[in-house]
Amino acid sequence: MEKITEKARAAAQENVATAKTKRRGKRGAIALSLAAATAFAVFVVGVRAISPIFIFHPNDDQNARAELARIAEETGRVAALRTALDDGTEIFGWAALAEAEGAEATESLNFPNSPNSLGGAETERPVVLYFEGNGGNSAARTLDVVRKPGPLAGFDFVCCDYPGYGESGGEPCEKTLKSMGLAAYDATVEAFPGRRIVVFGFSLGTGVATYVASERKVDGLILAAPYADGFDLFNNVAPIFYGPTRLAVPYRMESVKFAEKVDVRPLILATRVDELVPCASAERLAKAFESGAEFVAQDDVEHHWVWSTEIASAEIAEYLRSLTPSESAAASNGETR
């Protein structure tokens, strides 16, 4: 009897020890899980807090603004453009009318009271609404187009600064860039009533341009060095943003989803040696447009020059001409211009 009791006591002690071991194991697993969750939370918060410093590079050019102001006063073909976001944040930009030579005559700017009232120019050519790349600003880009219009020759041009860039107020983020894009579009419609609008985005601006094209009526869309979404941009720097770690990406700008709502067939310009925006990302975006896309990939062209080459300029000029009714009709009739 005593042996049986002793065995029972030993078994009970063993069971207690086993239970304690299991409890310690569970506590350890819980502690490890909490530590992992805490580390992940710190990672997400840290990336979201620090990454905007690397994503956005606000830029201004006072000399370009001064030169545009001088040109505006002397020729009347350039003017400051002002609009605002829904929360009242002021957005500034520039509008430039095309030179009359080589295009239908356009009316001079007339801003006695409203800087957004350009009047209706008698031309069927579309207005180009441009969204700049990172580190750029509306004054510098507009001045560049005024001096060397290249493939944009003969087309009126509008460019506004992102929040925090140029003279625009606010802070840049995906939400404010989207709001700015729509505000810039609406201001362009107000400035050029009744005109066709082609949205043109470069690099960072391609996400904004695609978003605008998905939310507003546009007659054309040009994307130079575009990205399918912000995840591609982050993974190009560090290929770790997959699955749960995607939560850490603050700038998602999912153009690949916006594209599904775009009705026009875009012109997409990319470069196979792009170190900032992978060509594969541009290819993925091109496949998302239901109407298809005209995809032009160049070799040995750096990111910042993707739409400045002879090949790209010719593609842009031809695309814009194809959207001008009179020239489209001429082309279909076999005429040359």
Buried (B, 14 or more C-beta within 10 A) or exposed (E): EEEEEEEEEEEEEEEEEEEEEEEEEEEEEEEEEEEEEEEBEEBBEEBBEEBBEEBBBBBBBEEBBEBBBEBBEEBBBBBBBBBBBEEEBEBBBBBBBBBBEEBBEBBEBEBEEEBBBBBEBEBBBBBBBBBBBBEBBBBBBBBBBBEEBBBBBBBBBBBBBBBBBBBBBBEBBBEBBBBBBBBBBBBBBBBBEEBBBBBBBBBBBBBBBBBBBBBBEBBBBBBBBBBBBBBBBBBBEEEEBEEEBBBBBBBBBBBBBBBEEBEBBBBBBBBBEBEBBBBBBBBBBBEBBEEEBBBBBBEEBEBBEBBBBEEBBEBBBBBBBEBBEEBEEBBEEEEEE
